[in-house]
Amino acid sequence: MAFALASLFGLSPHLAVLFSTGASSVWWIARYYRRSRRLGWDPLRTRFAAIDRKLMLASVAGALALNVFPDAAIWILRGAGIKVADIPADAIGPSGIEQLPLTVLFLVILAPFAEELMFRGLLLDWLRQKLAAWPAILISSLIFALLHDNHLMTGPIGWVELADRFLMGVGASILALRGQSLRGSFVIHAANNMIVCITSALTEA
């Protein structure tokens, strides 16, 4: 709905995506905040409590590894003689340095915060009440990957994208369970998005 309104007012695809992402993220965070007060859920401060330094470093290292993975996978596939298209351009990425501040606000801060609250905060917690840790991690990570924009019809590159998002879900889930906090999963998610945004801005500039 937010995307349709943004498009109606003539915003570019990039700004329309930012607006809809920001609106849905703020709505989700506000909804959790209201429900936590009414139902006695852990408040946001507790959900994103501080974690130890090793887990924080692991979060950043994980984000770096996730950004290396697609290129490494493409290199291996092409080395094996498999035709792999380039990763499709993403309208959500900034096309210049001037778009970076707004993109960082929405895609590096708000969206990861809301998504970690949703996927690792609620979905993973709910699955953990019914399943052992690893099945819960794998199921929540697969749902996380499938609900993102994947170009599966483009062939191998679409599956590389899906695998990359699935691995992020696994890493974020492990960090959330190890640290008993969403801070580590937020850091890996936000750092990954930051690297993508900076790379996109510099490439398109």
N, C-alpha and C positions, 0 to 999 in steps of 0.2 A: 504494500500500500504506500509506504514511504517512498519507494523507488518510483512508483507510478506518479506520485505527486511531484517528485523532483523532476522527472522527465517532462511532465505537463508544463512546468514552469521554464522549460528550455535549458535545464542544466546539462552540461556535458556528461557522457557516460561515466567518466571518472568521478565527477562531483555527485552525480545521482547515486552511484554505488556508495560513496562515502556518507552521504546524507542518510540513505536507508540503513546502512550498517550502524551508523551512530545512533539513529533513532531506535532501532531494534535493541541495540546494546544497552542504552539508557533505560529503555522500558523493562528489559529483563532484570537489570541490576535493581531498579526501583521496586519491581515486583517481588524479588527475593527479599529485599530489605523490609518491605511491609509484612510479608509472610513470616519472616524470622521473628519479628516483634510480636505478631499475633499468635504464632504456633510454637514459639519457644525454640526455633532452630538456632544453630550457632550463628552469632552475628558476623558480619563481614570481617571485622577486625580479627576474630578468632579463626575464621576460614583462611585468611591470608596471613596467619601469624608468622613471625620470623623463623627461619630455619638456619641450620649451621652452615659454616662457610664452605665445607666440602660439597654439600648439596647445591649451593649456589654456583660454585665453579662447574659442577657437573651439568647444571642447567645451561650455562653459557656454552660449554664444550659440546653439549648435545645439539644446540642450535647451529653451531658451526658445522658439525658433522652432517646435519640434515641438509644444509646448503651445498655440501660437497656431493652428497649421495646422488642427486639426479644426473649431474655431469659424469660421475664415475659410472653409473649404470648405463648411460647412453654410450660412453666410450667402450664399455665391455660388450654391449649388444652389437655395436657397429664392428668391433673387432671380431665378433663371431659371425659376421656377414649378414646380420639382420638389419634391414633398412629401418631407420628410426628418424622420424621427422623432428625438426626443432621444436622446443617447447613453445606452444602458442602464446602470443602476446596476451597479457592479462589487462583488461580495461581497468581493473582496480588499482594497478600500480601507477605511481606518479610518472608523468612524462617529462618532468623537468624539476630542477632544484626548487623553483618557486612553489611547487605543489607539495613539497616534502613536509612542511610544518603541519598542515591540516591532515595530511595522510597519516603522519605519526600519531596525532591525537586520536584519530578514529581507528586506524588499523593496527597500531602498535600498543596502544593503551586500552582504549574502550573495548574493542572487539575481543582481544585475548582475555581481558578481565571477565567479560560476560560469558564467553565460551568456556573458560575454565570452571566458572561457577556452575555452568549448565552440565558439562560433560564429566569433569572430574569431581565436581562438588556434589551433584545430585545423582546423575546417571550411574557413575561408578560406585558411589556409596550405596545406592539402591541395589545394584547387582551384587555387591559384596555381602549384602544381607542374605542373598539367596545362593551364591556360588562361591567357590574357592577363588583366591586372588587372581591366578592366571586366566581362567575362563572369563572372569569379570573384566580384566584388563583387555583381553583380545576382543571381546564383544563390544565394549564401549569404544575401543579404538577403531574398529571396523565401522561402527555407526558414525563416528566422528569423521572418518575419511570419506565415507559415502555421501555425507551431507554437505561436503564442500564441492566446489565446481571442478569436476574431473572431465577431461576430454577423452573419455574411453573409446569413442568412435574414431579417434585419430590413430588407433593402433598401439604399438608398444609404448609410445611416449605417454599416452593416457594412463597406462598401467603403472608406469614409473611414477607419475604424479600421485596416483592412488596409493602406491606403496610408500612414498615419501610422507604422505599425510597419516597413513596408518602407523608408520614408525614414530612420527611425532606424538601420536596418541598414546602409543606404548610407553615412550620415554616420559611423557607428561604424567601418565598414570603411575608409573613406578616412583617418580619423584613425589607425587602427591601422597602415595601410601607410605613411602619411606619417611618423609618429613612430617606426616600427619598435618599437612598444611597445603594450601594451593599456591603458596608463594613460588615454590620451585617450578611447578608446572606453568605458572604464569610467566616466569622469567624465560623458560625455554621457548614458549609460544611467542612472547613479545620480542625476544631477541631474534628469533627466526624471521618474524615479520619485518623487523627493523632492517635486517641484512637484505631481504628481498626488496624493500622499499628504496633503500639507498642504492642498490645495484640498478634497479629500474630507473631511478632518477638520473644517475650518472650515465647510464647507457643511452637513454633517450634525449639527454641534454644536448 
